[in-house]
Each structure stands twice: as structure tokens, then as C-alpha cells.
Amino acid sequence: MTAIPDVESLLARMTAGLSQLLADGSNEDALLVGIHTGGAWLAERLHERLGLRTPLGTLDISFYRDDFSRKGMHPEVRPSRLPLSIEGRPVILVDDVLYTGRTVRAALNELFDYGRPASVRLAVLIERDGRELPVAADVAGHTLTLGRAERIKLRGPDPLRIERSHVDP
Amino acid sequence: MSQQIDANGQLRHFLTTEGLPPDLLNRLLDTADSFTGVIDKSVKKVPLLRGRTVVNLFFEPSTRTRTTFELAAKRLSADVLNVDMGTTSVKGESLADMLHNLEAMQADLFVVRHADSGAANYIADRVDDSVAILNAGDGRHAHPTQAMLDALTIRRHKGRFEPLTVAIVGDILHSRVARSQIHALNGLATGEVRVIAPRTLLPEDIESLGVKVYYDPDEGLKDADVVIMLRLQRERMQGALLPSEGEYFKRYGLTRERLARAHPEAIVMHPGPINRGVEIESSVADGRQSVILEQVTNGIAIRMAVMSTVLGAYHDAGREAE
């Protein structure tokens, strides 16, 4: 099993990647938006590290999932909060793991119900194999290939740690 | 298992608040809370029920209630069909035939309002497994979404139910709202539920539902945290149950003086439509403590929660098994 660097060093890499993104003048008033729950924890850390002046947003994509008709209502849906209008504003989505791409699809759908952002970028802690949709990360803390039965998840919020597990195929 | 809860503990119909487990009641309130963000978006919709069909089946006309169910369904992106049985001629078609016709149109949810107690249960027994029934008020029996929106309004203002004293004032005898409120509030472990009414407007067995009975409002309102006024239905006046509207207002109407008996931060609720000057003074209905319009807003969130719960969980669990 390949070792994954600790969350702190991955956060440092994400911070570096995002700083580069933000250095582009057109992104300076970008809104950082964390996807519940792991992405929201990370967005909070990144927001602090980057010293952003714009407030932090969160999205709960439960109402936009494509498996609602199979799994039903998620028991703990938190309200999405976008503190600024996203109309014409660059948005940076933050999530813990990029896997099938379905969460990002749902997040994009929800985001566009709030308005028309100037651009949307994606920053993730871990980018793994297994994409089912044409989605790619702009910033990734770490990239790795896992077995089909392997799952990876961010646990937290204090401390943040990465959990690997196996599921029955 | 009960008619409205399946073997997995999932809500399959929503017919009454009676006997609902506390965690289910709380989950409905939590789900309703999670929908509050929806109205902040420029597109005030979520795609949860996209492609589903909700039929409003109103055998008893009620524009207000129907409108909130319609709006809730539309905010969930469902298609909505309004069948107003009050004005549409039924052409001698039996209820069963009409239900099967609607099923054949692939309707997923019937919202039923009927003047007869037990109508929603009757229909739930007779529809196909793939259809969920939501009771929007049946006779004197139940009006569960009204009770839940009241509970949501109380929770948003007061937090926990355990320390609260809730007083329900008015025509308890004919009120499906009161019955559903009592079951919901007791299910949510409310500290004390009081009913305040003249003897002629109280059912005999009311104490068995877990309430304290008061005939004198000045006594019953003392230190209440929540005051719920019920609408006095004018047609009840004919049955010699009450002397006159004026007399009722004098004895039971919520005036500022009377409200002062309750806790200073008490909230005042009313399911609407209000009879100003009959059960409540205008200055109280529009006053600082009134949360009557919030109830309307919360009604949409609660109906969204119930619809998405019965259509999300039960419905498709059933379909997958096919």
C-alpha cells in the first residue's frame, strides 16, 4: 500500500497551488466554497492559510445528488451558505477526494442555481482514479491510484486525518 | 408496522402525527430546516423530485393549504396536478376508479384533503404500492403537516421542547389541527400541553391524549411559552355550542391583557385564516409576539420535507425490490 503524506503537507501543497491561481489578477475576488463535510473543513483551513478577504462559502449538495431516487433523503443536510453573490465572480470549489466526479457535477448544478459565476476551479486534497464524468482538478494535494475496492475519506474536523478502507466489490 | 411506517421504519405515507416515533418527528424538522437555504438562491428550487408527479386531490376546497403544497412540490421540481373535487364534476365515477386513473397517469404522491375523518387512510389502503399519500386535513381527524409546521415554528423560536408549556385555545372538539398538534407536541416531549376551551368545545376523552384541561383562559395562559389560537368556525355557532361571537371573544379571545398572563417572551400562533375580533384581537395578531406569518413560510419547508421523505425513502425502496 502506497503511503499518503499527512494532511498538513497536502494542505501546504494545496495552498501553494491556490496561491498561484489567485496570483492571476482575474481571480483576486474569488469565493472559496467548501463542499460538505470534508471540503468545508479544508476550505476553512485554506481560507486561513491564504489570508483571503472574501468570506467563506459552503455547499451541501445532498439535494442535487444523482442517487437520491435510490438512497432517499440524507439524514443530515446542512443549509448551503454562499455569503456573496457569485454572479460574475470566480469560484473555487474545495473537496476532500475527487473520485467519480459525481459530487462535483452536483456542486456545479447547485452553484449555477445561485447565479452565473465568472469561472469555477476545483481544488481537492486527493485526486484518485475512477472518474465517471469528465471532471478534473485544477489543484490537488496528492494524486494516487487505488484498487477498485479501496475507498479513501477525510475524517475530522480535529484533527484532520485520511482514512483508507476496503469495500466488498 | 403502522399504515404510514414501513418495516424499515421509513415513512411511506404521512397520515397523522399520532404514534410517530420522536426520531422521525425530529428528522422531519431537521430536513425542513435544511430547505431554508433554497429561497436564498436565484433559482428557488432543488431538483430532488424532478420527474415526479404530485397530485393535489382536494375534496374540500382550501386555496391556502393547496397553494403551499403546490409551492412545496414545485420547489422540489416535481410536476403538480391540481384536481379540485369541490368544483369539478365527478360524472358518477367512483373514488376507486378515479384513483386508479390517476395511478395510471404515473402519479407518485397524492395530497388528500377531505371533509370526512379517515379519508386519507381509506385512500392509502386502496392505492398502488408505488403511490404515497399525504394527509392535508381529513374531517376532525388529523392535519399532520399543520402540526409539524407549528412544531418547526416553535423549535425555531424556543429551541428544545422539554421545558416548554404550550397552550392551545379554542374549538378543540372540531379541530383536526389541535389533535395533530397534541400528538406531535407530546411525541416531541413538550413539557406541558394545555387545552383551553369552553366545555361544549372539548371532547370528553381529551385528557387521555396527554393534555391539561382549562376552562378559564386567564388561568390556562399563565406562564405559557407558546399560545396557539384556533380558528373559530362560524358554522359551529348554529349548533348552540356557543352563545355568540361577541360572547366568545369576551370569554376566550386573545387580547393584549390576556396575553400578558403568559410568559413575556411567549409567541402567538394561529393556523389561519384569522377571525379578527373573534378568537384574537388585531393588535395581538399583528403584534410583536405574533409569528403567524412565519408559520406560513415554515409550512412550505415542512411540506417539502414530508414530500421528499416519503418519495425518497419508501417509494424507491419499493421499486428497487421489484
Interface residues (C-beta under 8 A of the other chain):
Chain A: D60 S62 F63 Y64 F68 S69 R70 K71 G72 M73 P75 E76 V77 R78 P79 S80 R81 L82 E87 N109 F112 D113 Y114 G115
Chain B: Q10 R27 D30 T31 D33 S34 T36 G37 V38 D40 K41 S42 V43 K45 V46 P47 L48 S308 T309 G312 A313 Y314 D316 A317 E320
